[in-house]
């Protein structure tokens, strides 16, 4: 991982969460910081995907409204 500027922070975690974090870090031979960074990146990606999906749904709804509004005009313009 390339070096980036960091800021020290302190957070309080419930004991079971802290124990899981410590166990996972030891199991993977990584720091707890690396585990937290990975978890937050995954959460960010998940939330972005949800937002994109919602946006695509909204665009699809608008496009459907346009198509439905245009159908009578298209029917009049097309020869039978």
MOHUSUL-V441902 format. One record per backbone hydrogen bond with DSSP energy under -0.5 kcal/mol. CO is the residue of the C=O (numbers start at 1). NH is the residue of the N-H. E is the energy in kcal/mol with one decimal. If there is no record, write none. Layout:
CO:NH:E  CO:NH:E
This chain:
11:13:-0.5  14:17:-0.6  14:18:-2.5  15:19:-2.8  16:20:-2.1  17:21:-2.6  18:22:-2.5  19:23:-2.7  20:24:-2.8  21:25:-2.4  22:26:-2.3  23:27:-2.8  24:28:-2.3  25:29:-0.7  25:30:-2.4  26:29:-0.6  31:35:-1.8  32:36:-2.6  33:37:-2.7  34:38:-2.3  35:39:-2.5  36:40:-2.6  37:41:-2.4  38:42:-2.4  39:43:-2.3  40:44:-2.7  41:45:-2.5  42:46:-2.4  43:47:-2.7  44:48:-2.4  45:49:-2.3  46:50:-2.2  47:51:-2.4  48:52:-2.7  49:53:-2.5  50:54:-2.4  51:55:-2.5  52:56:-2.7  53:57:-2.2  54:58:-2.4  55:59:-2.6  56:60:-2.6  57:61:-2.3  58:62:-2.0  59:63:-2.8  60:64:-2.4  61:65:-2.2  62:66:-2.2  63:67:-2.6  64:68:-2.6  65:69:-2.1  66:70:-1.9  67:71:-1.3  68:72:-0.5  70:74:-2.6  71:75:-2.6  72:76:-1.8  73:77:-1.7  74:78:-2.1
